[in-house]
Amino acid sequence: MSSYRDLDIYKISFSLFLKTHPFSLRLPKFELYELGSQLRRSSDSVISNIVEGYGRRSYKNDFIKFLIYAEASGLETLNHLEKIQALYPHLSMECDELLRDYNLLGGKIHSFSEYVRANWRS
């Protein structure tokens, strides 16, 4: 692994961000800077924490900490999507797909953080 770009969790989170951002722009205008902004920021935070954690990979505990932050940002993203699904039923099908994909990503981030915890050399 020569770059954070080699990590599956990075590739998946980046792809999901590219789906989530334009999806958030489909919200009503008054939500673009409220719930839409929160969704965009939490989705971006997943990626950013993976990258920052990788940058600190020489320090095992820092790497793990940022992977935990990434997982938590994924949970925040799920929560925003659940609110959107409840408030805007016409977006429900797209939300279903994003919810499924973010749930899968959360499991992958968790598994990777457990791998780092057990196998990473400081």
N, C-alpha and C positions, 0 to 999 in steps of 0.2 A: 504494500500500500504506500504509494508515493505522494498522495494528495487526498484531501477530504473528498475530492470529486470521485475517488474510487470507492467510497462508501455507498452501499446500497441505500442506507437510510438518508443520505444526502440526495442521491438521485431521485428517490421517491418523494422526499419532502419538497424538492425544487419543482418537480412535475406537479405536485398537488398545489403548490403556491401559484403556479402558472394557470391552474384551473380555478382556484379560489378567488384570485384577484378579479378577473372579469365577471365571475359569478356575483361578487359583492356589488359590482356596479349596476346590477339589475334590480337592486333594491329601490324602493321609492326614494325620491330625491331627498326627503327629510331624514332618511336613514343613512345616506351615504357618509355622513360625518359622525354618525353615532354608531350604530351596530355594524354598519359596513366597514367603518374605519377600524373598529375593534377586531373584526374578523380578519381584515388585511394584516394588521399588526401582529396578531397572534400567529397567523400562518407564516408570516415572515420570521417571527421569533424562533419557530421550530428550526428553520434552516440556519439562522444566525448562530444559535446556540450549538448546533452540531459543528459548524465551522470554527467557532471560538474554542470549543472543547478540543477539537482536533489540533488547533494551534497550541494548546497547552498539554498535548499528549505526553510530553516528557514528565509531566507531573500527574501521575495516575489519579490522585484524588480530585484534581481540578478537572481532568477529562471526565470522570464519572459525574462530578457536580454539574457540568454543563450538559451532559447527556440527560441528567434528571431534569434540568431546566427545559430542555427540548421536549421531553416527554410531557412535562407540565404544560408547556405552551400548546402542545397537541391536544391535551384535555381541555384547555381553554377554548381552542378552536372548535372542538366538538360541542362545547356548551353554546357557543355563539351560533353554530349551525342548527342546534336543537331549537334555539329561540326563534331563529328565522323560519324554520320548518313550522313551528306552532303559529307564528304570526302571519306568515305568507304562504298559505297552502298551495298557491299556484307555482311555487318554487320547490315544492316537496320532493319531486322526483330527482331533481339535481342535488338536493340536500341529501337524499338517501345515498346516492353514489359517493358524495364527499364524506358523509358520516362513515360509511363502510371503509373507505380508503384511509381515513384518518385513524379509525380504530385499528386497522391492520398495521399502519405505520407505528402507532403507539406500542403495539406488541413487539415490533421489530426493534424499536429504539430500546425498549426495556430489555429484550434479549441481548442486544449488543452491549448495553451497560453491564449486564451480568457477566458477559464474556470478558469485558475489560476488567471488571472487579476480580475475576478468578484468574485471568491469564496475562494481564498487562504487566510489563516490567517497568518500574519507575526509573 
